[in-house]
Amino acid sequence: MMVKKLRRKFVLTAMISLLLILIGIIGVINIVNFTQVQAGADDTLNILAENDGMFPDMRDRLKKPVDESELVEGERAPFENVAPQDFSRSIFDKNLFYNRTIELPFQSRYFWVKISEIGKVEVVDTGHIAAITSTDAGNYAKNLFFNSRNKTRGYIDNHYRYLISQNDDGSYLMIFFDCSDGFYSATRLLLMTLLIGFVALIAMFILVYLFSGKAVQPVVESLDKQKRFITDAGHELKTPLAVISANMDVIELEAGASEWTKSTKNQIKRMNELVKNLLTLSRMEEENIHLVFSDIDISKIVNESTAYFNAVSDFKNIRYTTNIEDDVHINGDKNAFNQLCTLLIDNAMKYTHDGGDVSVTLSSDRKSRNAILEVVNSCEKMPEGNLDRLFDRFYREDNSRSRETGGYGIGLSVARAIATSHGGTIEAKADGENRIKFVVRVPIMKIKTSDNNA
């Protein structure tokens, strides 16, 4: 189970990393592409605005470049005579730039409208575009005149880039450039890059999934060795603990009970509980534990478990309250669920300071069809960071405090394994200031007789 989770985390981490990289690359490519489409439209609009809505003779503005090897010494290339602003968007190949620019008037679809300072359409030119009539052009111009709010550039009807320039006589020249071709090409590039990215993600997922087994193999081997050691050590420890316990009984029969025999027997009990928890955890992670599932009344089990800790609460002056709903049934293992309850309440008692409070609540949720067990305790200091770490094996928030309370950092790991084996969940969360709540949810078989009849 742990190996599967580790492998899933490895695959998920790799896929998220690749996804972020692809989003960055695809985003930059397409943003730059759309920006270039707009920049090209603005360049064309600037040329038209400077020439009263008409293209100048590009052959006069640009002289075809020649091979510099053909020039006489000291002679300048014709291309160098072009004004610097004409090269604002030039590319490295001078011939390619020349060919692209000389064809600009024949590749551009645009129309322009001259409108008076009071909003009256004076001149309309739609001779360079087929999709727009003179009436449409006039309506676009009037709409901009009365609604542009001092904007000189922008888009209208989604794909017409416009430029508004004011003439010396107070009238306005409104030029509209059709960017649909550029946007169509940019959209195709966007879809193509998204498709390539999607295919790359699928291919990466297959490769990562296939090779993830090898990537986590060293960790798997280490975990297997750890599990075997825990299982073997647990079984080996049972025999000497049983012998020591029997010897203590004999000593008490012969010499009577003493402070030392009681202390030794308490430590034997602690060791037995530790071995039991270690073996339970190891078997559950190997999915090799034999749980006997049946219809069990967890209301009785929780009641019995809470009763065991009345003496502990009295000794530590802890305010101990319970609120247990009757006749709540689940499909589970009685011994395992009893161990789950005992572990959670014992953990609460250990980490509650003298004079604190512990509460145990069992309820049923008919909507989610879950039994909900809540164990809440006050604490001197809330654990920092993600509280889910408390369920990690051998995790302890405070080593010195754990030594005082006798914690080994595996009790909550066992509790999580039991909850998971019953098809449920367990979580830890803050419950106000310096209070921590452990919540177990397991599927219900039956709530109450009255509920069933309803």
C-alpha positions as CSV (number, residue, x, y, z in Angstrom):
1,M,0.0,0.0,0.0
2,M,2.8,2.4,0.9
3,V,4.7,1.5,-2.2
4,K,1.6,2.2,-4.4
5,K,1.2,5.6,-2.7
6,L,4.9,6.4,-3.2
7,R,4.7,5.4,-6.9
8,R,1.6,7.6,-7.3
9,K,3.3,10.5,-5.7
10,F,6.3,10.1,-7.9
11,V,4.2,10.0,-11.1
12,L,2.0,12.9,-9.9
13,T,5.1,15.1,-9.1
14,A,6.6,14.4,-12.5
15,M,3.4,15.1,-14.3
16,I,2.7,18.3,-12.5
17,S,6.3,19.5,-13.2
18,L,5.9,18.7,-16.9
19,L,2.5,20.3,-17.0
20,L,3.8,23.6,-15.5
21,I,6.7,23.6,-18.0
22,L,4.3,23.0,-20.9
23,I,2.0,25.7,-19.8
24,G,4.9,28.1,-19.5
25,I,6.2,27.3,-23.0
26,I,2.8,27.2,-24.7
27,G,1.8,30.4,-23.0
28,V,4.9,32.3,-24.0
29,I,4.8,31.1,-27.6
30,N,1.1,32.1,-28.1
31,I,1.3,35.4,-26.2
32,V,4.3,36.4,-28.3
33,N,2.5,35.3,-31.5
34,F,-0.7,37.2,-30.7
35,T,1.4,40.2,-29.7
36,Q,3.2,40.1,-33.0
37,V,-0.2,40.0,-34.9
38,Q,-1.3,43.1,-33.0
39,A,2.1,44.8,-33.5
40,G,2.0,44.1,-37.3
41,A,-1.5,45.6,-37.4
42,D,-0.4,48.7,-35.6
43,D,2.6,49.2,-37.9
44,T,0.2,49.0,-40.9
45,L,-2.2,51.5,-39.3
46,N,0.6,53.9,-38.6
47,I,1.7,53.8,-42.2
48,L,-1.9,54.4,-43.4
49,A,-2.4,57.2,-40.8
50,E,0.7,59.0,-42.0
51,N,-0.5,58.9,-45.6
52,D,-4.2,59.8,-45.3
53,G,-5.4,56.2,-45.4
54,M,-3.4,55.2,-48.4
55,F,-0.2,53.2,-48.8
56,P,2.8,55.1,-50.2
57,D,4.7,53.7,-53.1
58,M,6.7,51.0,-51.3
59,R,9.2,50.8,-54.1
60,D,10.2,54.3,-53.5
61,R,10.4,53.8,-49.7
62,L,12.5,50.6,-50.1
63,K,15.2,49.9,-52.6
64,K,15.8,46.2,-53.2
65,P,19.0,45.2,-51.4
66,V,22.0,43.8,-53.4
67,D,24.7,41.5,-52.5
68,E,27.4,43.5,-50.8
69,S,30.1,41.5,-52.6
70,E,29.0,43.2,-55.8
71,L,29.6,46.7,-54.5
72,V,32.5,48.8,-55.5
73,E,34.8,49.7,-52.7
74,G,33.3,52.7,-50.8
75,E,29.9,52.3,-52.3
76,R,26.9,52.0,-49.8
77,A,24.3,49.3,-50.2
78,P,20.9,50.7,-51.4
79,F,19.2,49.1,-48.4
80,E,21.2,51.4,-46.1
81,N,19.4,54.4,-47.5
82,V,16.1,53.4,-46.0
83,A,15.0,55.4,-43.0
84,P,15.7,53.8,-39.6
85,Q,12.0,53.7,-38.7
86,D,11.3,51.4,-41.7
87,F,13.4,48.8,-40.0
88,S,11.4,48.8,-36.7
89,R,10.2,45.3,-37.4
90,S,12.9,44.1,-39.7
91,I,14.3,40.5,-39.7
92,F,17.7,39.2,-40.4
93,D,17.2,38.4,-44.1
94,K,17.1,41.7,-45.9
95,N,15.6,40.2,-49.1
96,L,12.9,38.6,-47.1
97,F,12.1,41.8,-45.4
98,Y,12.0,43.7,-48.7
99,N,9.7,41.1,-50.3
100,R,7.3,41.1,-47.3
101,T,7.1,44.8,-47.1
102,I,6.7,45.5,-50.8
103,E,3.7,43.2,-50.9
104,L,2.1,44.8,-47.8
105,P,-0.4,47.0,-49.7
106,F,-1.7,43.9,-51.5
107,Q,-1.9,41.7,-48.5
108,S,-3.7,44.2,-46.2
109,R,-7.5,44.4,-45.9
110,Y,-8.6,47.7,-44.4
111,F,-11.1,50.5,-44.7
112,W,-11.1,54.1,-43.4
113,V,-13.6,56.8,-42.6
114,K,-13.1,60.5,-42.3
115,I,-15.5,62.0,-39.8
116,S,-16.1,65.6,-38.8
117,E,-15.5,67.0,-35.4
118,I,-19.2,66.9,-34.7
119,G,-19.5,63.2,-35.8
120,K,-20.7,63.5,-39.4
121,V,-19.3,61.0,-41.8
122,E,-17.6,62.9,-44.7
123,V,-15.5,60.3,-46.6
124,V,-15.6,56.5,-46.7
125,D,-13.2,54.2,-48.4
126,T,-14.0,50.5,-48.5
127,G,-12.2,49.7,-51.7
128,H,-9.6,47.5,-50.0
129,I,-12.0,45.1,-48.2
130,A,-15.0,43.1,-49.4
131,A,-16.7,42.2,-46.2
132,I,-17.6,45.8,-45.2
133,T,-20.1,48.1,-47.0
134,S,-20.0,51.9,-46.8
135,T,-22.9,51.9,-44.4
136,D,-21.2,49.4,-42.1
137,A,-18.0,51.5,-42.2
138,G,-20.0,54.7,-41.3
139,N,-21.7,52.9,-38.4
140,Y,-18.4,51.7,-37.0
141,A,-17.0,55.2,-37.2
142,K,-20.0,56.8,-35.5
143,N,-19.9,54.1,-32.8
144,L,-16.3,54.9,-32.1
145,F,-16.7,58.6,-32.2
146,F,-19.4,58.6,-29.6
147,N,-18.2,55.7,-27.4
148,S,-14.4,55.5,-27.7
149,R,-13.8,57.6,-24.6
150,N,-10.6,59.2,-25.9
151,K,-9.2,55.8,-26.9
152,T,-7.1,56.1,-30.0
153,R,-6.4,52.3,-30.5
154,G,-8.3,49.2,-29.9
155,Y,-10.6,46.5,-31.3
156,I,-14.1,46.6,-32.7
157,D,-16.2,43.7,-33.7
158,N,-13.4,41.5,-32.1
159,H,-11.1,41.4,-35.2
160,Y,-10.9,44.9,-36.5
161,R,-7.9,46.9,-35.1
162,Y,-8.6,50.6,-35.3
163,L,-6.5,53.8,-35.1
164,I,-8.1,57.2,-34.6
165,S,-5.9,60.2,-35.7
166,Q,-7.0,63.9,-35.7
167,N,-6.4,66.1,-38.7
168,D,-5.3,69.7,-38.6
169,D,-8.8,70.9,-39.5
170,G,-10.3,69.1,-36.5
171,S,-11.7,66.1,-38.3
172,Y,-10.9,62.6,-37.5
173,L,-9.4,59.8,-39.6
174,M,-10.5,56.4,-38.4
175,I,-8.7,53.5,-40.0
176,F,-9.8,49.9,-39.5
177,F,-7.4,47.0,-40.2
178,D,-8.8,43.4,-40.5
179,C,-6.8,41.1,-38.3
180,S,-8.9,38.0,-38.9
181,D,-6.1,36.2,-40.9
182,G,-3.5,36.9,-38.2
183,F,-5.9,35.8,-35.5
184,Y,-6.9,32.7,-37.4
185,S,-3.3,31.7,-37.8
186,A,-2.6,32.5,-34.2
187,T,-5.6,30.4,-33.1
188,R,-4.5,27.5,-35.2
189,L,-1.0,27.7,-33.6
190,L,-2.7,27.8,-30.2
191,L,-4.7,24.7,-30.9
192,M,-1.7,22.9,-32.4
193,T,0.5,23.7,-29.5
194,L,-2.2,22.5,-27.1
195,L,-2.6,19.3,-29.0
196,I,1.2,18.7,-29.0
197,G,1.2,19.5,-25.3
198,F,-1.6,17.1,-24.6
199,V,0.1,14.3,-26.6
200,A,3.4,15.1,-24.8
201,L,1.6,14.7,-21.4
202,I,0.1,11.4,-22.4
203,A,3.5,10.1,-23.7
204,M,5.2,11.4,-20.6
205,F,2.7,9.8,-18.3
206,I,3.2,6.4,-20.0
207,L,7.0,6.7,-19.8
208,V,7.0,7.9,-16.2
209,Y,4.5,5.2,-15.1
210,L,6.6,2.5,-16.7
211,F,9.9,3.7,-15.3
212,S,8.5,4.8,-11.9
213,G,8.8,1.2,-10.6
214,K,12.6,1.3,-11.2
215,A,12.8,4.8,-9.7
216,V,11.2,3.8,-6.4
217,Q,12.8,0.3,-6.3
218,P,15.5,1.3,-3.8
219,V,12.9,2.8,-1.5
220,V,10.7,-0.3,-2.0
221,E,13.6,-2.6,-1.0
222,S,14.3,-0.5,2.1
223,L,10.7,-0.6,3.1
224,D,10.5,-4.3,2.6
225,K,13.6,-4.8,4.8
226,Q,12.1,-2.6,7.4
227,K,8.8,-4.5,7.4
228,R,10.6,-7.8,7.7
229,F,12.7,-6.6,10.5
230,I,9.7,-5.2,12.4
231,T,7.8,-8.5,11.9
232,D,10.7,-10.7,12.9
233,A,11.7,-8.5,15.8
234,G,8.1,-8.4,17.0
235,H,7.7,-12.1,17.1
236,E,11.2,-12.6,18.7
237,L,10.3,-10.1,21.4
238,K,7.1,-11.8,22.4
239,T,8.9,-14.8,23.9
240,P,11.3,-13.0,26.3
241,L,8.5,-10.6,27.3
242,A,6.3,-13.6,28.2
243,V,9.2,-15.2,30.2
244,I,9.9,-11.9,32.1
245,S,6.2,-11.5,32.9
246,A,6.0,-15.1,34.2
247,N,9.1,-14.6,36.3
248,M,7.6,-11.4,37.8
249,D,4.5,-13.4,38.7
250,V,6.7,-16.0,40.4
251,I,8.7,-13.4,42.3
252,E,5.4,-11.8,43.5
253,L,4.1,-15.2,44.7
254,E,7.3,-15.9,46.6
255,A,8.3,-12.5,48.0
256,G,5.1,-10.4,47.5
257,A,4.5,-7.5,45.2
258,S,6.8,-4.5,45.5
259,E,7.4,-1.2,43.9
260,W,10.0,-2.8,41.6
261,T,7.9,-5.7,40.4
262,K,5.0,-3.3,39.7
263,S,7.3,-1.0,37.7
264,T,8.7,-4.0,35.8
265,K,5.3,-5.3,34.9
266,N,4.2,-1.9,33.8
267,Q,7.2,-1.7,31.4
268,I,6.4,-5.2,30.2
269,K,2.8,-4.1,29.4
270,R,4.2,-1.1,27.5
271,M,6.5,-3.3,25.5
272,N,3.7,-5.7,24.7
273,E,1.5,-2.8,23.4
274,L,4.4,-1.5,21.3
275,V,5.0,-5.0,19.8
276,K,1.3,-5.4,19.1
277,N,1.0,-2.0,17.4
278,L,4.2,-2.7,15.3
279,L,2.9,-6.1,14.1
280,T,-0.6,-4.7,13.4
281,L,0.8,-1.8,11.4
282,S,3.2,-4.1,9.4
283,R,0.5,-6.6,8.6
284,M,-2.0,-3.9,7.5
285,E,0.6,-2.3,5.2
286,E,1.3,-5.7,3.7
287,E,-2.4,-6.3,3.4
288,N,-1.7,-9.6,5.2
289,I,-3.9,-9.1,8.3
290,H,-6.9,-11.3,8.7
291,L,-9.8,-9.0,9.8
292,V,-13.1,-10.7,10.5
293,F,-15.8,-8.3,9.3
294,S,-19.3,-8.6,10.6
295,D,-22.2,-6.3,11.8
296,I,-20.8,-4.7,14.9
297,D,-22.4,-2.2,17.3
298,I,-19.7,0.5,17.6
299,S,-21.7,2.4,20.1
300,K,-21.0,-0.4,22.6
301,I,-17.4,-0.6,21.6
302,V,-16.8,3.2,22.1
303,N,-18.7,3.1,25.4
304,E,-16.4,0.2,26.6
305,S,-13.3,1.9,25.4
306,T,-14.1,5.3,27.1
307,A,-14.8,3.5,30.4
308,Y,-11.2,2.2,30.5
309,F,-9.8,5.8,30.9
310,N,-12.0,7.1,33.7
311,A,-9.2,6.3,36.2
312,V,-6.6,8.1,34.1
313,S,-8.8,11.2,33.8
314,D,-9.3,11.3,37.5
315,F,-5.6,10.9,38.2
316,K,-4.7,13.8,35.9
317,N,-7.7,15.9,36.9
318,I,-8.9,15.9,33.3
319,R,-12.5,16.9,32.5
320,Y,-13.6,13.8,30.6
321,T,-16.9,14.0,28.7
322,T,-18.6,11.5,26.3
323,N,-21.5,11.9,23.9
324,I,-22.2,8.5,22.2
325,E,-25.2,7.9,20.0
326,D,-26.8,4.5,20.6
327,D,-27.2,1.7,18.1
328,V,-24.7,2.7,15.4
329,H,-23.6,-0.3,13.4
330,I,-20.8,-0.8,10.8
331,N,-19.4,-3.7,8.9
332,G,-16.1,-4.1,10.6
333,D,-13.8,-6.1,12.9
334,K,-14.7,-5.7,16.6
335,N,-11.1,-6.1,17.9
336,A,-9.6,-3.8,15.4
337,F,-12.2,-1.0,16.0
338,N,-11.8,-1.4,19.7
339,Q,-8.0,-0.9,19.2
340,L,-8.7,2.2,17.1
341,C,-10.8,3.8,19.8
342,T,-8.3,2.9,22.5
343,L,-5.4,4.3,20.6
344,L,-7.2,7.7,19.9
345,I,-8.4,8.1,23.5
346,D,-5.0,7.0,24.9
347,N,-3.3,9.5,22.7
348,A,-5.6,12.3,23.9
349,M,-5.0,11.4,27.5
350,K,-1.2,11.3,27.1
351,Y,-1.0,14.7,25.5
352,T,-3.5,16.5,27.6
353,H,-2.0,18.5,30.4
354,D,-3.2,18.2,34.0
355,G,-6.5,20.1,34.4
356,G,-7.2,19.9,30.6
357,D,-10.2,18.4,28.9
358,V,-10.9,15.4,26.6
359,S,-14.2,14.7,24.8
360,V,-15.3,11.7,22.9
361,T,-18.3,11.9,20.5
362,L,-19.9,9.2,18.3
363,S,-22.6,10.3,15.9
364,S,-24.1,9.2,12.6
365,D,-24.6,11.2,9.4
366,R,-27.6,10.0,7.4
367,K,-26.6,12.1,4.3
368,S,-23.1,10.7,3.9
369,R,-24.1,7.4,5.5
370,N,-21.1,7.6,7.8
371,A,-20.4,7.0,11.5
372,I,-18.3,9.8,12.9
373,L,-16.0,9.3,15.8
374,E,-14.5,12.5,17.2
375,V,-11.8,12.6,19.9
376,V,-10.9,16.2,21.0
377,N,-8.3,17.1,23.6
378,S,-6.7,20.3,24.8
379,C,-2.9,20.7,24.6
380,E,-0.3,23.1,25.8
381,K,1.0,23.7,22.3
382,M,-0.6,22.9,18.9
383,P,1.7,20.9,16.6
384,E,3.1,23.1,13.8
385,G,2.6,22.6,10.1
386,N,0.4,20.0,8.4
387,L,-1.4,17.9,11.1
388,D,-1.6,14.9,8.7
389,R,2.1,14.3,9.6
390,L,0.9,13.1,13.0
391,F,-0.2,9.9,11.2
392,D,3.2,9.2,9.8
393,R,5.0,6.3,11.3
394,F,7.4,7.2,14.2
395,Y,6.6,10.9,13.8
396,R,6.7,12.9,17.0
397,E,6.2,16.6,17.3
398,D,8.3,16.9,20.4
399,N,10.8,14.2,21.3
400,S,11.3,15.2,24.9
401,R,7.6,15.4,25.5
402,S,7.1,12.0,23.9
403,R,9.6,10.5,26.2
404,E,7.7,11.9,29.2
405,T,4.4,10.5,27.9
406,G,5.8,7.2,26.6
407,G,4.8,7.8,23.0
408,Y,6.6,5.9,20.2
409,G,5.0,7.7,17.2
410,I,3.2,4.6,15.8
411,G,-0.2,4.7,17.6
412,L,-1.8,7.1,15.2
413,S,-0.2,5.2,12.2
414,V,-2.0,2.1,13.4
415,A,-5.2,4.1,13.9
416,R,-5.1,5.3,10.3
417,A,-4.4,1.8,9.0
418,I,-7.4,0.4,10.9
419,A,-9.7,3.2,9.6
420,T,-8.5,2.7,6.0
421,S,-9.0,-1.1,6.3
422,H,-12.7,-0.4,7.2
423,G,-13.2,1.8,4.1
424,G,-13.0,5.0,6.2
425,T,-10.9,8.0,6.7
426,I,-9.2,9.7,9.7
427,E,-8.0,13.3,9.9
428,A,-6.6,15.7,12.5
429,K,-7.5,19.3,12.6
430,A,-7.4,22.3,14.9
431,D,-10.5,22.8,17.1
432,G,-10.1,26.3,18.4
433,E,-7.0,27.6,20.3
434,N,-4.8,24.8,21.7
435,R,-7.3,22.1,20.9
436,I,-6.8,19.3,18.5
437,K,-9.6,17.0,17.0
438,F,-9.2,13.6,15.5
439,V,-12.1,12.6,13.3
440,V,-12.8,9.1,12.0
441,R,-15.5,8.4,9.4
442,V,-16.5,4.9,8.5
443,P,-19.5,3.7,6.4
444,I,-22.7,2.8,8.4
445,M,-24.7,-0.4,8.1
446,K,-27.5,0.7,10.4
447,I,-28.3,3.8,12.4
448,K,-31.3,3.5,14.6
449,T,-34.5,1.5,14.4
450,S,-36.6,4.7,14.2
451,D,-34.3,6.0,11.4
452,N,-34.7,2.8,9.4
453,N,-38.5,2.9,9.7
454,A,-38.5,6.4,8.5
